[in-house]
Amino acid sequence: MCTTIAAVFAALTVLQRRRLPVRPGPTQGTARRDGVLSQWRTVAANRSFLLFAAAMIGSYVPTYQAGSPAGRRPEPAPV
């Protein structure tokens, strides 16, 4: 089963590499060298993205917690 899923993802990766347009990276002269903190400030300042992320977390977490056996204790084995 895992091998099949891995093969599907590998095939999708190959298809994406072939179908997506080539996007050239910045040239050496125009490359911006922002630090990681500067990039995180940009993300934190984007309120619509933060609302979207919070909504997605809010929708996924209860789904996985309610249906997950991780929160349940295993029943003792019969003696």
mmCIF file as gemmi writes it, N, C-alpha and C atoms, coordinates in Angstrom:
data_model
loop_
_atom_site.group_PDB
_atom_site.id
_atom_site.type_symbol
_atom_site.label_atom_id
_atom_site.label_alt_id
_atom_site.label_comp_id
_atom_site.label_asym_id
_atom_site.label_entity_id
_atom_site.label_seq_id
_atom_site.pdbx_PDB_ins_code
_atom_site.Cartn_x
_atom_site.Cartn_y
_atom_site.Cartn_z
_atom_site.occupancy
_atom_site.B_iso_or_equiv
_atom_site.pdbx_formal_charge
_atom_site.auth_seq_id
_atom_site.auth_asym_id
_atom_site.pdbx_PDB_model_num
ATOM 1 N N . MET Axp A 1 ? 0.821 -1.19 0 1 0 ? 1 A 1
ATOM 2 C CA . MET Axp A 1 ? 0 0 0 1 0 ? 1 A 1
ATOM 3 C C . MET Axp A 1 ? 0.866 1.254 0 1 0 ? 1 A 1
ATOM 4 N N . CYS Axp A 2 ? 1.875 1.316 0.868 1 0 ? 2 A 1
ATOM 5 C CA . CYS Axp A 2 ? 2.739 2.49 0.933 1 0 ? 2 A 1
ATOM 6 C C . CYS Axp A 2 ? 3.52 2.671 -0.36 1 0 ? 2 A 1
ATOM 7 N N . THR Axp A 3 ? 3.929 1.573 -0.957 1 0 ? 3 A 1
ATOM 8 C CA . THR Axp A 3 ? 4.67 1.656 -2.208 1 0 ? 3 A 1
ATOM 9 C C . THR Axp A 3 ? 3.782 2.217 -3.315 1 0 ? 3 A 1
ATOM 10 N N . THR Axp A 4 ? 2.537 1.829 -3.328 1 0 ? 4 A 1
ATOM 11 C CA . THR Axp A 4 ? 1.596 2.33 -4.329 1 0 ? 4 A 1
ATOM 12 C C . THR Axp A 4 ? 1.39 3.831 -4.165 1 0 ? 4 A 1
ATOM 13 N N . ILE Axp A 5 ? 1.202 4.264 -2.936 1 0 ? 5 A 1
ATOM 14 C CA . ILE Axp A 5 ? 1.003 5.685 -2.67 1 0 ? 5 A 1
ATOM 15 C C . ILE Axp A 5 ? 2.251 6.471 -3.04 1 0 ? 5 A 1
ATOM 16 N N . ALA Axp A 6 ? 3.424 5.935 -2.703 1 0 ? 6 A 1
ATOM 17 C CA . ALA Axp A 6 ? 4.674 6.607 -3.062 1 0 ? 6 A 1
ATOM 18 C C . ALA Axp A 6 ? 4.817 6.715 -4.578 1 0 ? 6 A 1
ATOM 19 N N . ALA Axp A 7 ? 4.413 5.678 -5.298 1 0 ? 7 A 1
ATOM 20 C CA . ALA Axp A 7 ? 4.484 5.716 -6.765 1 0 ? 7 A 1
ATOM 21 C C . ALA Axp A 7 ? 3.526 6.762 -7.331 1 0 ? 7 A 1
ATOM 22 N N . VAL Axp A 8 ? 2.339 6.874 -6.743 1 0 ? 8 A 1
ATOM 23 C CA . VAL Axp A 8 ? 1.378 7.883 -7.203 1 0 ? 8 A 1
ATOM 24 C C . VAL Axp A 8 ? 1.945 9.281 -6.997 1 0 ? 8 A 1
ATOM 25 N N . PHE Axp A 9 ? 2.513 9.545 -5.826 1 0 ? 9 A 1
ATOM 26 C CA . PHE Axp A 9 ? 3.092 10.864 -5.568 1 0 ? 9 A 1
ATOM 27 C C . PHE Axp A 9 ? 4.291 11.131 -6.464 1 0 ? 9 A 1
ATOM 28 N N . ALA Axp A 10 ? 5.093 10.128 -6.743 1 0 ? 10 A 1
ATOM 29 C CA . ALA Axp A 10 ? 6.227 10.305 -7.654 1 0 ? 10 A 1
ATOM 30 C C . ALA Axp A 10 ? 5.72 10.649 -9.057 1 0 ? 10 A 1
ATOM 31 N N . ALA Axp A 11 ? 4.678 9.96 -9.498 1 0 ? 11 A 1
ATOM 32 C CA . ALA Axp A 11 ? 4.111 10.253 -10.816 1 0 ? 11 A 1
ATOM 33 C C . ALA Axp A 11 ? 3.536 11.664 -10.869 1 0 ? 11 A 1
ATOM 34 N N . LEU Axp A 12 ? 2.856 12.083 -9.815 1 0 ? 12 A 1
ATOM 35 C CA . LEU Axp A 12 ? 2.32 13.443 -9.773 1 0 ? 12 A 1
ATOM 36 C C . LEU Axp A 12 ? 3.438 14.483 -9.793 1 0 ? 12 A 1
ATOM 37 N N . THR Axp A 13 ? 4.528 14.195 -9.106 1 0 ? 13 A 1
ATOM 38 C CA . THR Axp A 13 ? 5.673 15.109 -9.106 1 0 ? 13 A 1
ATOM 39 C C . THR Axp A 13 ? 6.244 15.256 -10.505 1 0 ? 13 A 1
ATOM 40 N N . VAL Axp A 14 ? 6.403 14.141 -11.194 1 0 ? 14 A 1
ATOM 41 C CA . VAL Axp A 14 ? 6.936 14.186 -12.562 1 0 ? 14 A 1
ATOM 42 C C . VAL Axp A 14 ? 5.988 14.963 -13.47 1 0 ? 14 A 1
ATOM 43 N N . LEU Axp A 15 ? 4.681 14.721 -13.343 1 0 ? 15 A 1
ATOM 44 C CA . LEU Axp A 15 ? 3.712 15.438 -14.167 1 0 ? 15 A 1
ATOM 45 C C . LEU Axp A 15 ? 3.737 16.94 -13.898 1 0 ? 15 A 1
ATOM 46 N N . GLN Axp A 16 ? 3.865 17.321 -12.634 1 0 ? 16 A 1
ATOM 47 C CA . GLN Axp A 16 ? 3.922 18.741 -12.304 1 0 ? 16 A 1
ATOM 48 C C . GLN Axp A 16 ? 5.179 19.378 -12.873 1 0 ? 16 A 1
ATOM 49 N N . ARG Axp A 17 ? 6.297 18.702 -12.781 1 0 ? 17 A 1
ATOM 50 C CA . ARG Axp A 17 ? 7.545 19.257 -13.318 1 0 ? 17 A 1
ATOM 51 C C . ARG Axp A 17 ? 7.434 19.474 -14.821 1 0 ? 17 A 1
ATOM 52 N N . ARG Axp A 18 ? 6.706 18.61 -15.497 1 0 ? 18 A 1
ATOM 53 C CA . ARG Axp A 18 ? 6.559 18.732 -16.95 1 0 ? 18 A 1
ATOM 54 C C . ARG Axp A 18 ? 5.541 19.792 -17.334 1 0 ? 18 A 1
ATOM 55 N N . ARG Axp A 19 ? 4.464 19.924 -16.564 1 0 ? 19 A 1
ATOM 56 C CA . ARG Axp A 19 ? 3.364 20.8 -16.955 1 0 ? 19 A 1
ATOM 57 C C . ARG Axp A 19 ? 3.487 22.236 -16.449 1 0 ? 19 A 1
ATOM 58 N N . LEU Axp A 20 ? 4.12 22.444 -15.307 1 0 ? 20 A 1
ATOM 59 C CA . LEU Axp A 20 ? 4.207 23.796 -14.761 1 0 ? 20 A 1
ATOM 60 C C . LEU Axp A 20 ? 5.201 24.626 -15.561 1 0 ? 20 A 1
ATOM 61 N N . PRO Axp A 21 ? 4.921 25.913 -15.716 1 0 ? 21 A 1
ATOM 62 C CA . PRO Axp A 21 ? 5.852 26.751 -16.473 1 0 ? 21 A 1
ATOM 63 C C . PRO Axp A 21 ? 7.152 26.961 -15.702 1 0 ? 21 A 1
ATOM 64 N N . VAL Axp A 22 ? 8.208 27.168 -16.451 1 0 ? 22 A 1
ATOM 65 C CA . VAL Axp A 22 ? 9.506 27.42 -15.834 1 0 ? 22 A 1
ATOM 66 C C . VAL Axp A 22 ? 9.5 28.848 -15.309 1 0 ? 22 A 1
ATOM 67 N N . ARG Axp A 23 ? 9.879 29 -14.076 1 0 ? 23 A 1
ATOM 68 C CA . ARG Axp A 23 ? 9.938 30.326 -13.475 1 0 ? 23 A 1
ATOM 69 C C . ARG Axp A 23 ? 11.383 30.635 -13.142 1 0 ? 23 A 1
ATOM 70 N N . PRO Axp A 24 ? 11.998 31.534 -13.876 1 0 ? 24 A 1
ATOM 71 C CA . PRO Axp A 24 ? 13.391 31.835 -13.608 1 0 ? 24 A 1
ATOM 72 C C . PRO Axp A 24 ? 13.56 32.524 -12.254 1 0 ? 24 A 1
ATOM 73 N N . GLY Axp A 25 ? 14.628 32.196 -11.582 1 0 ? 25 A 1
ATOM 74 C CA . GLY Axp A 25 ? 14.933 32.828 -10.309 1 0 ? 25 A 1
ATOM 75 C C . GLY Axp A 25 ? 15.467 34.227 -10.523 1 0 ? 25 A 1
ATOM 76 N N . PRO Axp A 26 ? 15.616 34.991 -9.441 1 0 ? 26 A 1
ATOM 77 C CA . PRO Axp A 26 ? 16.127 36.351 -9.589 1 0 ? 26 A 1
ATOM 78 C C . PRO Axp A 26 ? 17.583 36.328 -10.064 1 0 ? 26 A 1
ATOM 79 N N . THR Axp A 27 ? 17.899 37.31 -10.858 1 0 ? 27 A 1
ATOM 80 C CA . THR Axp A 27 ? 19.294 37.4 -11.298 1 0 ? 27 A 1
ATOM 81 C C . THR Axp A 27 ? 20.137 37.878 -10.136 1 0 ? 27 A 1
ATOM 82 N N . GLN Axp A 28 ? 21.414 37.704 -10.263 1 0 ? 28 A 1
ATOM 83 C CA . GLN Axp A 28 ? 22.304 37.994 -9.15 1 0 ? 28 A 1
ATOM 84 C C . GLN Axp A 28 ? 22.28 39.466 -8.759 1 0 ? 28 A 1
ATOM 85 N N . GLY Axp A 29 ? 22.125 40.355 -9.726 1 0 ? 29 A 1
ATOM 86 C CA . GLY Axp A 29 ? 22.144 41.781 -9.436 1 0 ? 29 A 1
ATOM 87 C C . GLY Axp A 29 ? 20.884 42.291 -8.762 1 0 ? 29 A 1
ATOM 88 N N . THR Axp A 30 ? 19.749 41.644 -9 1 0 ? 30 A 1
ATOM 89 C CA . THR Axp A 30 ? 18.482 42.144 -8.462 1 0 ? 30 A 1
ATOM 90 C C . THR Axp A 30 ? 17.96 41.319 -7.296 1 0 ? 30 A 1
ATOM 91 N N . ALA Axp A 31 ? 18.715 40.354 -6.852 1 0 ? 31 A 1
ATOM 92 C CA . ALA Axp A 31 ? 18.244 39.481 -5.771 1 0 ? 31 A 1
ATOM 93 C C . ALA Axp A 31 ? 18.174 40.254 -4.463 1 0 ? 31 A 1
ATOM 94 N N . ARG Axp A 32 ? 17.026 40.104 -3.78 1 0 ? 32 A 1
ATOM 95 C CA . ARG Axp A 32 ? 16.896 40.708 -2.455 1 0 ? 32 A 1
ATOM 96 C C . ARG Axp A 32 ? 17.378 39.726 -1.421 1 0 ? 32 A 1
ATOM 97 N N . ARG Axp A 33 ? 18.1 40.209 -0.465 1 0 ? 33 A 1
ATOM 98 C CA . ARG Axp A 33 ? 18.658 39.361 0.584 1 0 ? 33 A 1
ATOM 99 C C . ARG Axp A 33 ? 17.982 39.688 1.914 1 0 ? 33 A 1
ATOM 100 N N . ASP Axp A 34 ? 16.682 39.448 1.996 1 0 ? 34 A 1
ATOM 101 C CA . ASP Axp A 34 ? 15.963 39.674 3.25 1 0 ? 34 A 1
ATOM 102 C C . ASP Axp A 34 ? 16.264 38.539 4.212 1 0 ? 34 A 1
ATOM 103 N N . GLY Axp A 35 ? 16.332 38.88 5.473 1 0 ? 35 A 1
ATOM 104 C CA . GLY Axp A 35 ? 16.533 37.86 6.484 1 0 ? 35 A 1
ATOM 105 C C . GLY Axp A 35 ? 15.239 37.102 6.748 1 0 ? 35 A 1
ATOM 106 N N . VAL Axp A 36 ? 15.363 36.032 7.49 1 0 ? 36 A 1
ATOM 107 C CA . VAL Axp A 36 ? 14.196 35.199 7.798 1 0 ? 36 A 1
ATOM 108 C C . VAL Axp A 36 ? 13.188 35.98 8.642 1 0 ? 36 A 1
ATOM 109 N N . LEU Axp A 37 ? 13.669 36.748 9.591 1 0 ? 37 A 1
ATOM 110 C CA . LEU Axp A 37 ? 12.74 37.521 10.436 1 0 ? 37 A 1
ATOM 111 C C . LEU Axp A 37 ? 11.963 38.537 9.616 1 0 ? 37 A 1
ATOM 112 N N . SER Axp A 38 ? 12.607 39.139 8.646 1 0 ? 38 A 1
ATOM 113 C CA . SER Axp A 38 ? 11.923 40.09 7.778 1 0 ? 38 A 1
ATOM 114 C C . SER Axp A 38 ? 10.832 39.383 6.973 1 0 ? 38 A 1
ATOM 115 N N . GLN Axp A 39 ? 11.117 38.198 6.508 1 0 ? 39 A 1
ATOM 116 C CA . GLN Axp A 39 ? 10.125 37.437 5.758 1 0 ? 39 A 1
ATOM 117 C C . GLN Axp A 39 ? 8.959 37.027 6.653 1 0 ? 39 A 1
ATOM 118 N N . TRP Axp A 40 ? 9.237 36.645 7.907 1 0 ? 40 A 1
ATOM 119 C CA . TRP Axp A 40 ? 8.162 36.278 8.829 1 0 ? 40 A 1
ATOM 120 C C . TRP Axp A 40 ? 7.316 37.492 9.192 1 0 ? 40 A 1
ATOM 121 N N . ARG Axp A 41 ? 7.939 38.682 9.273 1 0 ? 41 A 1
ATOM 122 C CA . ARG Axp A 41 ? 7.162 39.896 9.526 1 0 ? 41 A 1
ATOM 123 C C . ARG Axp A 41 ? 6.172 40.141 8.393 1 0 ? 41 A 1
ATOM 124 N N . THR Axp A 42 ? 6.6 39.881 7.169 1 0 ? 42 A 1
ATOM 125 C CA . THR Axp A 42 ? 5.717 40.039 6.022 1 0 ? 42 A 1
ATOM 126 C C . THR Axp A 42 ? 4.528 39.082 6.129 1 0 ? 42 A 1
ATOM 127 N N . VAL Axp A 43 ? 4.791 37.855 6.529 1 0 ? 43 A 1
ATOM 128 C CA . VAL Axp A 43 ? 3.716 36.874 6.689 1 0 ? 43 A 1
ATOM 129 C C . VAL Axp A 43 ? 2.785 37.299 7.821 1 0 ? 43 A 1
ATOM 130 N N . ALA Axp A 44 ? 3.349 37.714 8.946 1 0 ? 44 A 1
ATOM 131 C CA . ALA Axp A 44 ? 2.539 38.096 10.103 1 0 ? 44 A 1
ATOM 132 C C . ALA Axp A 44 ? 1.709 39.349 9.824 1 0 ? 44 A 1
ATOM 133 N N . ALA Axp A 45 ? 2.15 40.195 8.915 1 0 ? 45 A 1
ATOM 134 C CA . ALA Axp A 45 ? 1.416 41.416 8.59 1 0 ? 45 A 1
ATOM 135 C C . ALA Axp A 45 ? 0.251 41.161 7.632 1 0 ? 45 A 1
ATOM 136 N N . ASN Axp A 46 ? 0.222 40.007 7.023 1 0 ? 46 A 1
ATOM 137 C CA . ASN Axp A 46 ? -0.825 39.688 6.051 1 0 ? 46 A 1
ATOM 138 C C . ASN Axp A 46 ? -2.03 39.115 6.8 1 0 ? 46 A 1
ATOM 139 N N . ARG Axp A 47 ? -2.968 39.984 7.16 1 0 ? 47 A 1
ATOM 140 C CA . ARG Axp A 47 ? -4.102 39.569 7.985 1 0 ? 47 A 1
ATOM 141 C C . ARG Axp A 47 ? -5.014 38.568 7.294 1 0 ? 47 A 1
ATOM 142 N N . SER Axp A 48 ? -5.203 38.714 5.999 1 0 ? 48 A 1
ATOM 143 C CA . SER Axp A 48 ? -6.086 37.769 5.317 1 0 ? 48 A 1
ATOM 144 C C . SER Axp A 48 ? -5.492 36.368 5.328 1 0 ? 48 A 1
ATOM 145 N N . PHE Axp A 49 ? -4.178 36.27 5.198 1 0 ? 49 A 1
ATOM 146 C CA . PHE Axp A 49 ? -3.551 34.954 5.28 1 0 ? 49 A 1
ATOM 147 C C . PHE Axp A 49 ? -3.673 34.379 6.687 1 0 ? 49 A 1
ATOM 148 N N . LEU Axp A 50 ? -3.476 35.208 7.703 1 0 ? 50 A 1
ATOM 149 C CA . LEU Axp A 50 ? -3.588 34.724 9.083 1 0 ? 50 A 1
ATOM 150 C C . LEU Axp A 50 ? -5.007 34.246 9.389 1 0 ? 50 A 1
ATOM 151 N N . LEU Axp A 51 ? -6.013 34.962 8.892 1 0 ? 51 A 1
ATOM 152 C CA . LEU Axp A 51 ? -7.396 34.518 9.088 1 0 ? 51 A 1
ATOM 153 C C . LEU Axp A 51 ? -7.655 33.199 8.37 1 0 ? 51 A 1
ATOM 154 N N . PHE Axp A 52 ? -7.135 33.078 7.156 1 0 ? 52 A 1
ATOM 155 C CA . PHE Axp A 52 ? -7.287 31.832 6.411 1 0 ? 52 A 1
ATOM 156 C C . PHE Axp A 52 ? -6.615 30.675 7.153 1 0 ? 52 A 1
ATOM 157 N N . ALA Axp A 53 ? -5.384 30.903 7.641 1 0 ? 53 A 1
ATOM 158 C CA . ALA Axp A 53 ? -4.662 29.852 8.359 1 0 ? 53 A 1
ATOM 159 C C . ALA Axp A 53 ? -5.409 29.45 9.631 1 0 ? 53 A 1
ATOM 160 N N . ALA Axp A 54 ? -5.927 30.43 10.357 1 0 ? 54 A 1
ATOM 161 C CA . ALA Axp A 54 ? -6.67 30.128 11.583 1 0 ? 54 A 1
ATOM 162 C C . ALA Axp A 54 ? -7.941 29.343 11.265 1 0 ? 54 A 1
ATOM 163 N N . ALA Axp A 55 ? -8.613 29.713 10.183 1 0 ? 55 A 1
ATOM 164 C CA . ALA Axp A 55 ? -9.828 28.986 9.803 1 0 ? 55 A 1
ATOM 165 C C . ALA Axp A 55 ? -9.507 27.549 9.412 1 0 ? 55 A 1
ATOM 166 N N . MET Axp A 56 ? -8.421 27.348 8.689 1 0 ? 56 A 1
ATOM 167 C CA . MET Axp A 56 ? -8.053 25.994 8.284 1 0 ? 56 A 1
ATOM 168 C C . MET Axp A 56 ? -7.67 25.147 9.501 1 0 ? 56 A 1
ATOM 169 N N . ILE Axp A 57 ? -6.908 25.728 10.405 1 0 ? 57 A 1
ATOM 170 C CA . ILE Axp A 57 ? -6.54 25.003 11.627 1 0 ? 57 A 1
ATOM 171 C C . ILE Axp A 57 ? -7.798 24.677 12.429 1 0 ? 57 A 1
ATOM 172 N N . GLY Axp A 58 ? -8.673 25.672 12.532 1 0 ? 58 A 1
ATOM 173 C CA . GLY Axp A 58 ? -9.913 25.471 13.28 1 0 ? 58 A 1
ATOM 174 C C . GLY Axp A 58 ? -10.819 24.407 12.678 1 0 ? 58 A 1
ATOM 175 N N . SER Axp A 59 ? -10.726 24.202 11.369 1 0 ? 59 A 1
ATOM 176 C CA . SER Axp A 59 ? -11.574 23.181 10.764 1 0 ? 59 A 1
ATOM 177 C C . SER Axp A 59 ? -10.934 21.797 10.795 1 0 ? 59 A 1
ATOM 178 N N . TYR Axp A 60 ? -9.621 21.73 10.722 1 0 ? 60 A 1
ATOM 179 C CA . TYR Axp A 60 ? -8.963 20.429 10.68 1 0 ? 60 A 1
ATOM 180 C C . TYR Axp A 60 ? -8.742 19.814 12.059 1 0 ? 60 A 1
ATOM 181 N N . VAL Axp A 61 ? -8.37 20.6 13.024 1 0 ? 61 A 1
ATOM 182 C CA . VAL Axp A 61 ? -8.029 20.056 14.345 1 0 ? 61 A 1
ATOM 183 C C . VAL Axp A 61 ? -9.19 19.278 14.962 1 0 ? 61 A 1
ATOM 184 N N . PRO Axp A 62 ? -10.386 19.839 15.033 1 0 ? 62 A 1
ATOM 185 C CA . PRO Axp A 62 ? -11.481 19.044 15.635 1 0 ? 62 A 1
ATOM 186 C C . PRO Axp A 62 ? -11.788 17.775 14.839 1 0 ? 62 A 1
ATOM 187 N N . THR Axp A 63 ? -11.643 17.845 13.536 1 0 ? 63 A 1
ATOM 188 C CA . THR Axp A 63 ? -11.909 16.667 12.718 1 0 ? 63 A 1
ATOM 189 C C . THR Axp A 63 ? -10.974 15.532 13.087 1 0 ? 63 A 1
ATOM 190 N N . TYR Axp A 64 ? -9.697 15.836 13.189 1 0 ? 64 A 1
ATOM 191 C CA . TYR Axp A 64 ? -8.721 14.799 13.479 1 0 ? 64 A 1
ATOM 192 C C . TYR Axp A 64 ? -8.764 14.365 14.939 1 0 ? 64 A 1
ATOM 193 N N . GLN Axp A 65 ? -9.119 15.257 15.844 1 0 ? 65 A 1
ATOM 194 C CA . GLN Axp A 65 ? -9.193 14.89 17.253 1 0 ? 65 A 1
ATOM 195 C C . GLN Axp A 65 ? -10.404 14.009 17.526 1 0 ? 65 A 1
ATOM 196 N N . ALA Axp A 66 ? -11.511 14.314 16.878 1 0 ? 66 A 1
ATOM 197 C CA . ALA Axp A 66 ? -12.737 13.551 17.133 1 0 ? 66 A 1
ATOM 198 C C . ALA Axp A 66 ? -12.661 12.154 16.53 1 0 ? 66 A 1
ATOM 199 N N . GLY Axp A 67 ? -12.056 12.019 15.369 1 0 ? 67 A 1
ATOM 200 C CA . GLY Axp A 67 ? -12.02 10.73 14.71 1 0 ? 67 A 1
ATOM 201 C C . GLY Axp A 67 ? -10.772 9.925 14.986 1 0 ? 67 A 1
ATOM 202 N N . SER Axp A 68 ? -9.854 10.491 15.744 1 0 ? 68 A 1
ATOM 203 C CA . SER Axp A 68 ? -8.574 9.834 15.967 1 0 ? 68 A 1
ATOM 204 C C . SER Axp A 68 ? -8.625 8.915 17.179 1 0 ? 68 A 1
ATOM 205 N N . PRO Axp A 69 ? -8.074 7.72 17.053 1 0 ? 69 A 1
ATOM 206 C CA . PRO Axp A 69 ? -8.008 6.833 18.216 1 0 ? 69 A 1
ATOM 207 C C . PRO Axp A 69 ? -6.895 7.232 19.179 1 0 ? 69 A 1
ATOM 208 N N . ALA Axp A 70 ? -6.134 8.279 18.853 1 0 ? 70 A 1
ATOM 209 C CA . ALA Axp A 70 ? -5.018 8.67 19.71 1 0 ? 70 A 1
ATOM 210 C C . ALA Axp A 70 ? -5.497 9.149 21.074 1 0 ? 70 A 1
ATOM 211 N N . GLY Axp A 71 ? -6.689 9.738 21.132 1 0 ? 71 A 1
ATOM 212 C CA . GLY Axp A 71 ? -7.194 10.24 22.403 1 0 ? 71 A 1
ATOM 213 C C . GLY Axp A 71 ? -7.853 9.179 23.255 1 0 ? 71 A 1
ATOM 214 N N . ARG Axp A 72 ? -8.063 8.017 22.713 1 0 ? 72 A 1
ATOM 215 C CA . ARG Axp A 72 ? -8.729 6.945 23.457 1 0 ? 72 A 1
ATOM 216 C C . ARG Axp A 72 ? -7.708 6.01 24.092 1 0 ? 72 A 1
ATOM 217 N N . ARG Axp A 73 ? -8.071 5.501 25.228 1 0 ? 73 A 1
ATOM 218 C CA . ARG Axp A 73 ? -7.198 4.519 25.885 1 0 ? 73 A 1
ATOM 219 C C . ARG Axp A 73 ? -7.499 3.136 25.339 1 0 ? 73 A 1
ATOM 220 N N . PRO Axp A 74 ? -6.462 2.341 25.132 1 0 ? 74 A 1
ATOM 221 C CA . PRO Axp A 74 ? -6.731 0.987 24.645 1 0 ? 74 A 1
ATOM 222 C C . PRO Axp A 74 ? -7.425 0.167 25.717 1 0 ? 74 A 1
ATOM 223 N N . GLU Axp A 75 ? -8.304 -0.682 25.283 1 0 ? 75 A 1
ATOM 224 C CA . GLU Axp A 75 ? -9.003 -1.545 26.231 1 0 ? 75 A 1
ATOM 225 C C . GLU Axp A 75 ? -8.048 -2.654 26.667 1 0 ? 75 A 1
ATOM 226 N N . PRO Axp A 76 ? -8.14 -3.051 27.926 1 0 ? 76 A 1
ATOM 227 C CA . PRO Axp A 76 ? -7.243 -4.113 28.389 1 0 ? 76 A 1
ATOM 228 C C . PRO Axp A 76 ? -7.559 -5.439 27.702 1 0 ? 76 A 1
ATOM 229 N N . ALA Axp A 77 ? -6.531 -6.206 27.486 1 0 ? 77 A 1
ATOM 230 C CA . ALA Axp A 77 ? -6.704 -7.509 26.844 1 0 ? 77 A 1
ATOM 231 C C . ALA Axp A 77 ? -7.426 -8.464 27.79 1 0 ? 77 A 1
ATOM 232 N N . PRO Axp A 78 ? -8.308 -9.287 27.241 1 0 ? 78 A 1
ATOM 233 C CA . PRO Axp A 78 ? -9.003 -10.243 28.106 1 0 ? 78 A 1
ATOM 234 C C . PRO Axp A 78 ? -8.016 -11.264 28.683 1 0 ? 78 A 1
ATOM 235 N N . VAL Axp A 79 ? -8.285 -11.619 29.905 1 0 ? 79 A 1
ATOM 236 C CA . VAL Axp A 79 ? -7.372 -12.568 30.59 1 0 ? 79 A 1
ATOM 237 C C . VAL Axp A 79 ? -7.898 -13.965 30.517 1 0 ? 79 A 1
